[in-house]
Structure formats: structure tokens, C-alpha cells
Amino acid sequence: MRGRPAPLVAFERPALAETARQLWSLGLGSLPIATLALAFFGVVLEKHAALQAQRALLDLDRIGPMFMKLLVREFAPIMAGSVLAARLGSATGAELAWMDASEQLDALSLYGARIGREVYLPRLLAGILGTLLVGVVGVLAASLAAGGFAQLTGTGRLSAFVSPRLVDGKDLALFWAKLGLDGASLPLAAFLAARRHGRGPRGIARAASTAVVWGVLCVLVWDILLGLAFA
Amino acid sequence: MTDRALVAAGRAVGRPLVGWLRAAGALALLAGRSATALGSLDGRELARILAWDGAQSLGLVAITAALAGALVVVQTGFFIRQLGVLGLLGWGAGYASLREVCPLLVALVYAGRVGAARAAEVAALRAGEQLPALEALGVDSVRALLAPRLWGMAASVLLLTAFGDVVALAAAALAARGWLGLPVLEFWRSMRRSLGPRDAALGLEKSAAFGLAIALSALRAGLAAPANGRGVGQAARAAVVHAIGWILLLDVLLTGGM
């Protein structure tokens, strides 16, 4: 971290052009796989709900609005966080470890660039904004995919699954809090992983995999803590 | 102008399609050659892979599964408390853990830890010209190196998920006791009333498929990466991202077949 602990990069002013570039590459670049993942997960959840509804002779249309609440409170943040831990964590961990191993960070320092402002903070902001974006798009993708699948298989109606009538302010606060903390934790996990492992080709690979594992664990821990706080 | 637009559109569709077909072909070839090598695997290499990939991931899987178990209780507990059906918590938490959360999270963490490391290892072997050297000496690299890794990783994911199921259920029972005051025996009874070995078997079926997908993605990423230092990092990244794509696709297909 070039002499500064990872969380302290938040006190620097970010380089806007680099932040926009990182947001484009990490945030928007993660959108297709995360959207696909959430859509797949929506279909999986609908299938489980249909199986259980069939067993208990329940009407799936009555479960639909509850499905949206569950998605907003629990499943969208954890799935978006896990997929981004893999995509964003591995990319950021490997990139920073590579920059460290090839002495690009040293070169930037020599030329007077402030590493926190130019390198770390743009990635941190891109992580937070990208995760929020992926979470919102993910909820839409999952609910549309689940509703579409229910409509297609004749187990329920699309409108029941996209209905937000049971989602209240507390659910939305939990949703934003989880996504925001996940988004901040993933780049920080990658910075620390890169700092710990980033020397040589194997160090780069280890940094990428450590960033993913730490990222997933952060997502799980935040999910439990915030779930308990908002229970 | 129309011709140009047509050519551009053809390129935009054709290039990814050809790339996807080539990747699918390479995966099928690797899977086929590894399957034929199954009868004559190097037992010592397989044991080494199982020990490293499996045993050394036990701690991480235990932590992940314990968090997953607690998480499922926190997630289902909110709704179960609202509906006033605390007796269903064992069923809800057990069903979600065994069939979905545990296989999925163990596979995701395994892809991040071992899949990426194996992809990087294969890419480093290529970058160091050890794989071509083996081939030049007449050693079949698929039989000697890749097949033991593939089957070792697939078996590890299956065994780790079975271990993770036990840890997740124990953690869920403890979380239910600590957070909702549900006695452990009551949680256990609620689970046994509505769940059977079939629920665990379906989750393990998924994890076997996830294990193969992680192993194939890792080996393919290692073999396809550029044979240089940067390629090692690229292989690790590609292995994780491709494995996750496959895991989620397989999850949909296997849940659909339930």
C-alpha cells in the first residue's frame, strides 16, 4: 500500500479520469456476468419455490411479492457480492500485484504521482458504485427471470414476481447498506491480497485467488452482521 | 455502406461465436482425454492433489460453511418469525443449506482458492516450458499432469461439500439456538420430519458437476493463457470467472431437472 494502510485511501481525493475508467472496466465490465448470474439464480429460486408450493398446495402467485422482498433483503446483495468478489476481486488483485511485480507502482511514485489518489481510490470508488449498479440491475434481472420462468411453465404470473408491494424502507436500507459495504470491502480485500502476495507470476496468481476468497468471506460476514442488525 | 455494416455485424457475432466454439471444443477434448486416462491415473499424484486441494481447503470450507449455516438462519429466521412458524426453521434452513447454499458457496470459494491456483500452476508450467519438455520426452502430459488434477479437484469438491453440509447444519442449529432461542433438538426434529437423504444427495450431485466444471475451467484457462509471466495472472482470473459462469448455469440446469 506504499506506506499507507488500505482504509486510509478514503481520505485522498480521487483522480476522476481514472475513476471513470475503472468504473467502466470493473463496474460496467462486471454487469453482463453478474446480470446473467442473478437471472439464473432467480430461475433457481423460482424452481425451489414452485417445488415447495406444490408440496404444501400453495398458490405461487401469493409467494411472488414475498420473493421480491427476499431478493431485495437477502439474495440480490449476497449473489451480486459473491459474483463481484470473483470478477472484480480477481481482476483488481491480479492487476495490482502485476503493477507491483513489474515495478509500475515504484515508477509512479518516482514521478511524484500519489498512489492512493491515482491507483487505489479510483478502484475503491469504482467497486462501491459498480456493486450498487450490479445490485439494482441484478434485482430486476432475477425478478424478471423468475417471473418469466413462472409464466412460461404455468406455475405463476410474471406480475406477482415483479411486485414490490411488500418491500419497505427497512428492506431498501438493508439492501443499500449490504451493497455499499460489499462494494468497499472487495477492492480493499484485493489491495491487501496484492500487497501480501504480489511478487512473481505465482504471487500474482495467489493475489488474485486470495482476493476472491477474502472478498467472498467479507460478503458473508457483512450479510450476517447486517441481517442481524436489521432483523 | 450496407455491405460494410453486414460485414461488421458478421464479425461482431462471428468472432465471439468462433471463440466460444473453440473453447467448447478444447474443453470437450480435455474432458475426453482425462476420462480415458481415468483407468491408469498416477495414484501418488492423485493422492498429492487430493491432500493439497482437499485437506488444505478444509479450514476455509469449514469457515465458509459455518457462515453459510448462520446466514441461512438469519435469512429464513426473519420471515419465519414474521409468519410465526418457528417449528419450520429446521426444514427451511436444512433445505436451503443442503440443496443450494452449501454446494454453491463451497464451489465458489473452491473456484477462487484452488481453481485459480491450479490454473496459475498450469500456466506457469507452460511459461517455464516444462509442459513442452515433458511432451518432448514422450510423456503424455494429460495422463501425467492434467488428468490427476482434474479428477482430484472434482473429488475434492464433492468431499468438501459433504463436510461443509455437516458444518453448515451444525452452525445453523447453533445460530437458531443463539438468535431465535430454538432448542437444537427441536431444530433437528423439524429438519428430520421434512428432509431426507435425497435432499443431501441432490446437493452432492450438484457439487460433483460443479467440481468438474471448476477443474475443466482451471485447466483450460491454464493451457489457453499466454506462455509468459502476465499469462499466469490472466489464467487465474479467467479460471475463476469461467468457473462461476459454469457453476451458475449448471445450477439452473440441475435444479430444473429436480
Interface residues (C-beta under 8 A of the other chain):
Chain A: I33 L36 A37 F40 F41 V43 V44 K47 H48 L51 Q52 M66 L70 R73 E74 I78 S82 V83 A85 A86 R87 G89 S90 A91 A94 E95 A97 W98 A101 G200 P201 R202 I204 A205 R206 A207 A208 S209 V212 V213 G215 V216 L217 L220 V221 D223 I224 G227 L228 A231
Chain B: L60 I63 T64 L67 A68 A70 L71 V74 Q75 G77 F78 F79 R81 Y95 R99 E100 L105 L108 V109 A111 G112 R113 V114 G115 A116 A117 A119 A120 E121 A123 A124 A127 W179 G229 R230 G231 V232 G233 Q234 A235 A236 R237 V240 V241 I244 G245 L248 L249 D251 V252 T255 G256 M258
